[in-house]
């Protein structure tokens, strides 16, 4: 049996999530919805809403932290943008896939237009979609060329939506989702708002793929392993190790939560500096140099220089700026990603204290381990190994850190969102109308 067949059988099979996996899915759902609420006021959010509102009339599905509704595909687009646009969304680190972003947005839209969903059915669909999207990333052995969170995310989201919609023709869903995959790392290199738009497009395409199958259309059936399939064009890799663990190793339990609204590649350094600041080991005035020893992917993703003409999307991926904000203010607040910050001489001086050094890791997809060396102005040195970044399943955020993230997300959210977003995310996810 082919690896693709194993994946499709897994995607359509009945599942009961083990309690620890269910707990992880529920926790990640709450984190993702809160992040989407925060993104409702982010730069570009109003333009995205305006564009999606012109694609057709309908009130199928809710918009996170907004009062309006849109057809399912439009709502999935808007919500996925909001979830990813602050770079605050959860990520499967070894896969380098933000699977929750596409899958949550698409499944929420599918549940809404269906009129609601059993909570356990919804969590299983979420876990299956995240598993497939993450699995495609885990199978990859090549460096990122296409934007994997969008390409792999589209496929995982489509299979999850097919479960919600009761569509059994998973071969066609997979094929039509693959046929609509898009997203390039060029947007990441340039710090373009096209990056979250690629996530948004993936969620919309997932809805579209299922709708096309429901309308009787078909797609290519060898979309992953064929001569022009996913692992010929988007990534190189081997599905066999991933397939061997299907149904026993639930990948949603491996997903990391982001403590800060910035690229995950920045978090090892930021979380370590945050801890040192809270311990009183350093302060901004006492730091002469911060040297980060990192895998090549870290340098590639966030080792970019501070520039006075940065966009907010670039700023979220600029480690020197983020280090300056952490040292100077003890937090990362997305409202600080404005020209006045980028041109502040004090910020530039703090940013200049960072040096990024490659650690010799030859894995092109590795985000860990890392090591941080802080030299104080008196010549003493503080060194910390970072085997797992804060928010990783092996380095979970504390209850206080989780509450702080949810609190900032609520502060950033537009208007007065449905309180279930923060108090009962599963009820919000599965019941379109408050009880």
Secondary structure, DSSP 8 states (H G I E B T S, - for coil): --HHHHHHHHHHS-----HHHHHHHHHHHHHHHHHHHHGGGSTTHHHHHHHHHTS-----EE-TTSS-EE-HHHHHHHHHHHHHTTS-S-BBTTTTB-HHHHHHHHHHHHHHHHT---HHHHHHHHHHHHHHHHHHHHHB-S--SB-HHHHHHHHHHHHHHHHHHT---HHHHHHHHHHT---BTHHHHHT-THHHHHHHHHHHHHHHHHHHHHTT----S-TTTSTTSHHHHT--B--HHHHHTTTTS-GGGG-B--SSSS-GGGHHHHHHHHHHHHHTS--GGGEEEEEEEE-HHHHHHH-----TT--HHHHTT-HHHHHHHHHHHSS--GGG-SHHHHT-HHHHHHHTTEEEEE-----TT----EEEEEEETTS-EEEEEESS-TTSTTS---HHHHHHHHHHHHHHSSSS--THHHH-HHHHHH-SS--
